[in-house]
């Protein structure tokens, strides 16, 4: 029977006790900037990119080689980002490379699932994928059109997911539904529909990251909490764009990167993780000055920490200890 909560809310490490990390916990890799949906709450629906790209396999190979230099595997490698990963036909080959090189304990693909078919199912399972995470935008064809401007047959999507689940092998299947204007009957329909064709199914609470905010600070898990002063993401993750840009968080704001631009084609991922650029960003965050500084304008405007925070990632109670450990590590690396 399916579990009704997200995987990342279980058995989570207390971040304040383990940083600074020699290896990031997570890398999010954007292999496509194209998406086949235009969800009305998503950046894809209102930010126009003049040129969209898909990641070249050579860039991905370089990324994997640089991850190997950390000396220990990531906890999580996610194929996710600006666009839909299944639009990139190289995805199965990319998954296989990550698995063959042993650079991540778990490999996940975050997808809307619309492109799933028998061929994709066979390719993804054969590649060694550990986790398929499917995001739904509604429980009816009409809701998909209203939210995502997509003409589709919802029952057909359910059949695709069912087929994948029946042939998934060791791969885990999670189904997430956005709560955008969700009715109680649709919520019940969601759990009944996916109870026996997924390993996890849960509802995620859509919050206004890029639009006007409500007076309450509420996470996507539906929890009201104080405003997040210290964003935890630059302490445990990196994101890689389709062009190879290195980003210290999951920011999608223009100019897209809180720190000076680095790219894996010219720069080294491990050196970036240990370097002065990221050290400066972390120091600023630990001063709880994210909203009251000018050096990192992206951080000042960003609403993602308030939406994505989990209790285990709160760093506010141990800032002095973390600053001390960061300084010691930085001094060691500069010797």
C-alpha positions in Angstrom: 0.0 0.0 0.0 1.2 3.5 -0.9 2.8 5.8 1.8 1.1 9.2 1.9 4.0 11.5 2.6 7.1 12.6 0.6 10.3 10.6 0.9 12.4 13.6 1.7 10.5 14.2 5.0 11.7 10.9 6.5 15.0 10.0 8.1 16.4 13.5 7.4 19.9 14.4 8.8 20.1 17.4 11.2 22.0 19.7 8.8 23.4 21.9 11.5 25.2 18.9 13.1 27.0 17.8 10.0 28.0 20.9 8.0 30.4 21.8 6.5 30.1 18.9 4.1 33.0 17.7 2.1 30.6 16.4 -0.5 27.1 17.9 -1.3 24.2 15.8 -0.2 22.4 16.6 -3.5 23.0 17.7 -7.0 20.1 18.8 -9.1 20.8 18.5 -12.8 18.7 20.4 -15.4 19.0 18.4 -18.7 16.2 20.3 -20.4 15.0 23.9 -20.3 11.9 22.9 -22.4 8.6 21.9 -20.9 5.4 20.5 -22.4 3.3 22.3 -19.8 2.7 25.9 -18.9 1.4 25.7 -15.4 0.0 29.0 -14.2 1.9 29.0 -10.9 5.2 28.0 -12.5 8.1 30.2 -13.9 7.6 28.5 -17.3 4.3 30.3 -17.7 5.5 33.9 -17.3 9.3 34.1 -17.8 10.3 34.1 -21.4 13.7 32.7 -22.3 14.9 33.7 -25.7 16.9 30.5 -26.1 16.3 27.2 -24.5 18.7 24.3 -24.6 19.1 20.7 -23.7 22.3 19.5 -22.0 24.8 17.9 -24.3 26.0 14.5 -23.2 29.7 15.7 -23.2 28.7 18.4 -20.6 27.0 15.7 -18.5 30.1 13.4 -18.7 32.2 16.3 -17.4 29.8 16.8 -14.6 30.0 13.1 -13.6 33.8 13.1 -13.7 33.9 16.2 -11.5 31.4 14.6 -9.0 33.7 11.6 -8.8 36.5 13.9 -7.5 34.7 14.5 -4.2 35.7 10.9 -3.3 32.4 9.8 -1.9 29.0 9.4 -3.5 26.2 12.0 -3.3 23.1 11.0 -1.3 20.9 12.1 -4.1 21.2 12.9 -7.8 18.0 14.5 -9.2 17.2 15.0 -12.9 15.1 18.1 -12.4 15.1 21.9 -13.0 13.7 24.4 -15.4 12.1 21.9 -17.8 10.9 18.4 -18.4 13.7 15.8 -18.3 11.9 13.3 -20.6 12.2 15.8 -23.4 15.9 15.0 -23.5 16.4 11.7 -25.3 19.8 11.2 -23.7 18.2 10.8 -20.2 18.5 6.9 -20.0 22.1 7.0 -21.1 22.8 9.7 -18.4 21.1 7.7 -15.7 23.2 4.7 -16.6 26.4 6.7 -16.5 25.6 7.9 -12.9 24.9 4.4 -11.8 28.0 2.9 -13.5 30.3 5.5 -12.0 28.8 5.0 -8.5 28.6 8.7 -7.8 25.2 8.8 -6.2 23.4 6.5 -3.8 20.0 7.4 -5.3 19.1 8.7 -8.7 15.7 10.3 -9.3 13.8 11.8 -12.2 11.2 14.5 -11.5 8.7 14.5 -14.4 5.1 15.4 -15.2 4.7 11.9 -16.7 2.9 12.9 -19.9 5.6 11.5 -22.1 5.8 8.2 -20.4 5.0 5.3 -22.8 6.1 1.7 -23.1 9.5 2.6 -24.7 10.3 5.2 -21.9 9.3 2.8 -19.2 11.6 0.1 -20.6 14.5 2.6 -21.0 14.2 4.1 -17.6 13.9 0.8 -15.7 16.8 -0.7 -17.7 19.0 2.4 -17.0 18.9 1.6 -13.2 16.7 4.5 -12.1 16.0 4.4 -8.4 13.1 6.8 -8.1 10.5 8.2 -10.6 8.8 11.2 -9.1 5.7 12.3 -11.0 4.0 15.7 -10.4 0.3 15.9 -11.3 -1.5 19.2 -12.0 -5.0 17.9 -11.4 -7.3 14.9 -11.4 -9.3 15.7 -14.6 -8.5 16.7 -18.2 -10.3 20.0 -17.6 -8.1 20.8 -14.6 -5.0 20.2 -16.7 -6.2 22.7 -19.3 -7.2 25.3 -16.7 -3.8 25.0 -14.8 -1.4 24.0 -17.5 -3.0 25.0 -20.8 -2.7 21.4 -21.9 -5.2 19.3 -23.8 -4.8 15.8 -22.5 -6.8 12.7 -21.5 -6.3 12.2 -17.8 -7.3 8.5 -17.7 -4.6 7.9 -20.3 -2.0 9.4 -18.0 -3.2 7.1 -15.2 -2.8 4.1 -17.5 0.8 5.2 -18.3 1.7 5.5 -14.6 0.0 2.1 -14.0 2.1 0.5 -16.7 5.3 1.9 -15.3 4.5 0.8 -11.8 3.7 -2.8 -13.0 7.1 -2.9 -14.8 9.2 -0.8 -12.5 11.5 -3.5 -11.0 13.4 -2.0 -8.1 12.5 1.6 -9.0 10.3 3.5 -6.5 7.3 5.5 -7.9 6.1 8.7 -6.1 3.0 10.6 -7.2 2.7 14.3 -6.1 -0.5 16.4 -6.7 -0.4 20.2 -6.5 -3.2 21.5 -4.3 -4.0 24.4 -6.6 -7.8 24.9 -6.2 -8.1 21.3 -5.2 -11.6 20.2 -4.0 -12.1 17.6 -1.2 -13.6 15.1 -3.7 -10.6 15.5 -5.9 -8.3 14.9 -3.0 -10.1 11.6 -2.2 -10.1 10.7 -5.8 -6.3 11.2 -5.9 -5.5 8.8 -3.0 -8.0 6.2 -4.3 -6.6 6.3 -7.8 -2.9 5.9 -6.9 -3.2 3.8 -3.8 -2.2 0.6 -5.6 -0.1 2.0 -8.5 2.5 4.0 -6.5 4.9 3.6 -3.6 4.1 7.1 -2.4 1.4 9.6 -3.0 1.0 12.9 -1.4 -0.4 16.4 -1.8 2.0 19.4 -2.0 0.8 22.9 -1.1 1.6 25.4 -3.8 2.9 28.7 -2.4 3.5 32.0 -4.2 7.3 32.0 -4.7 7.4 34.4 -7.6 4.1 36.3 -7.1 2.6 38.3 -4.2 2.9 36.6 -0.9 0.2 36.1 1.7 0.6 37.4 5.3 1.4 33.9 6.6 4.6 32.1 5.9 3.6 28.6 4.9 5.8 25.8 3.5 4.8 23.5 0.6 4.2 20.9 3.3 1.4 23.0 4.7 3.2 24.2 7.8 3.0 27.7 9.1 6.5 28.9 10.3 8.5 32.0 11.1 10.3 33.6 8.1 13.5 31.7 7.1 16.5 33.9 7.7 19.2 31.4 6.8 18.6 29.5 3.6 20.1 26.0 4.1 20.4 25.1 0.4 24.0 26.4 -0.3 25.2 24.3 2.6 24.0 20.9 1.2 23.3 21.1 -2.5 24.3 22.3 -5.9 22.3 22.8 -9.1 23.7 22.5 -12.6 21.9 24.2 -15.5 21.5 22.8 -19.0 24.4 25.0 -20.2 26.7 23.8 -17.4 26.3 26.8 -15.0 26.9 26.0 -11.3 24.3 27.3 -9.0 24.5 27.0 -5.2 20.7 26.5 -4.7 17.5 25.9 -6.7 17.1 29.6 -7.6 15.3 30.4 -10.8 15.5 34.1 -10.5 17.1 36.4 -12.9 20.1 36.7 -13.1 19.6 33.1 -12.0 22.7 32.8 -9.8 23.3 34.4 -6.4 27.1 34.3 -6.9 29.5 35.1 -9.8 28.9 32.8 -12.7 30.9 29.5 -12.8 30.5 26.8 -15.4 31.7 23.2 -15.3 33.2 23.6 -18.7 35.8 26.0 -17.3 35.6 25.5 -13.5 36.0 22.6 -11.2 33.0 21.5 -9.1 34.9 20.5 -6.0 37.0 23.7 -6.0 33.7 25.7 -6.3 32.2 23.8 -3.4 35.3 24.6 -1.3 36.0 28.0 -2.7 35.8 31.6 -1.6 32.7 32.5 -3.7 30.5 30.0 -1.9 32.2 30.6 1.5 31.2 34.3 1.2 27.6 33.4 0.4 27.4 31.1 3.4 28.9 33.7 5.7 26.3 36.2 4.7 23.4 33.7 5.3 24.7 32.8 8.7 24.5 36.5 9.7 20.8 36.3 9.0 21.2 39.2 6.6 19.6 37.5 3.6 16.8 40.1 3.3 18.9 43.1 4.4 22.0 43.1 2.2 22.9 44.3 -1.3 25.7 42.0 -2.3 23.5 39.1 -3.2 20.3 40.6 -4.8 18.9 37.2 -5.8 18.9 36.1 -2.2 17.2 39.3 -1.1 14.2 38.7 -3.3 14.0 34.9 -3.1 11.0 33.3 -1.5 12.1 29.7 -2.0 13.5 29.1 1.6 10.1 29.9 3.2 8.4 27.5 0.9 10.9 24.6 1.0 12.2 24.6 4.6 12.1 21.4 6.6 12.7 21.5 10.4 15.8 19.4 10.1 17.4 22.0 7.9 17.0 24.9 10.3 20.5 26.4 11.0 19.4 29.3 13.2 20.2 27.7 16.6 23.8 26.8 15.8 25.2 29.7 13.7 28.2 30.3 16.0 29.4 26.7 15.8 28.8 26.6 12.1 30.7 29.8 11.4 33.6 28.5 13.5 33.8 25.2 11.6 33.5 26.9 8.2 36.3 29.2 9.1 38.6 26.4 10.2 37.8 24.4 7.1 38.4 27.4 4.8 41.8 28.1 6.5 42.8 24.4 6.0 41.9 24.5 2.3 43.8 27.8 1.7 47.1 26.4 3.3 
